[in-house]
């Protein structure tokens, strides 16, 4: 059985109070004991640590982030257009060849 905890579970777990985390460990220990599990020691919840990683939040992006996003999207659009231009050229060549072939076939005299 799998439980979906969400993508930000580790962050939420670290931000929860130590007392809450200790209660979770104690309840899990009780469940394991009631199922016949044998544990040698009580698990102690560690105090909350401040993460060295930047915390992403719902705060609006600053001007630097907005400029980076705009620049990235513009570059992506330019790359897409460049690729589309080469595809258009190849398609035109193919269509021109097909039209010429069909025209030649229609002009052939029946033997």
N, C-alpha and C positions, 0 to 999 in steps of 0.2 A: 504494500500500500504506500503510495507516494502522497506527500502533502506539499502543495504549492505554497511556498512562503513568500513569494514575491522576489523581484530582482534586487531590491534594496534591503533584504533581510539582515545581512551582516551589519549594515550601518544602523538600522533600527535596534538591533540587539545590543550593539555597543553603546547606543545612546540611552538605553533603558536603565533604570536605577538598579544598583547592585542588589537591593533587597528583592526586587522582582525576579532578577535572574537567579538568585539563590532559591527563591520559592519554586521556580521552574525545575531547577536541579533536584530539590528535595522531593517534589511531586513525581518526577521521573524515577528517582530512587525508590519511592514507595511503590510505584507501578511495577518496576522490575522485581522488587521483593515479593509482591503479591503474585507475580507470575512464576515464582520459584527461582529467580535469579539470586545469586550470591555476590554481594559487593563487599569488598574488604574495607573500604573507607568512604567517607562522605566527600562528595565533590564540593569544593568551595568556589563560588563565583568570584572571578577576578574583578578588581575595581575597574571602572571605566577608564579606558585609555584614549587619549586624544590621537586621532589618526593623523599620520603624516601626509596622507593623500588629501588633495583639495576636496571639499564637500560640494557636490553639485546640488543646487537648489532651484527653486522656482523663481528666484530673483531675476528680474529682467536683465537681459544681456546689456553690457556696457557698450560704449561706442567702439571700442577695439574689437569686441566680439562681433558686433553688427557689421563692421567694415570687413572683417575676415570672412564672415558668412557671405556678404555681398560679393566680395572678390572671388570666393570659391565658386559661387553659383554662376558668376559671369564667365569664369574660366571653363566651367563645365559646359555652359551654353556654347562658347566658342569652339570647344573641341567637338561637340556634337555637330555643329554647323559645318566644320571642316570635313568631318566624316560624311555628312550628308552630301556635301558638294561633290566628293569623289564618287559616291554612289550614283548621284544624278548624272554625272558625265558618263559613267559606264552604262547606265540605263538608256540614255539617249543614243549611245553608239549601238547598243543591242537593238533598240526599237528601229533605228534607221536601217540597220541591216535586215531586220525582219520585213520592214515595209518594202525595201528593194527586192527581197526574195519573193514576196507575194506579188509585187508588180511584175517581175520577170516571169513568174509562173502564169499570171493571167495573160501576158502578152504572147506566150508561146502558142504557136499554131498547132492545132490538133493534127496528128499525122494519120 
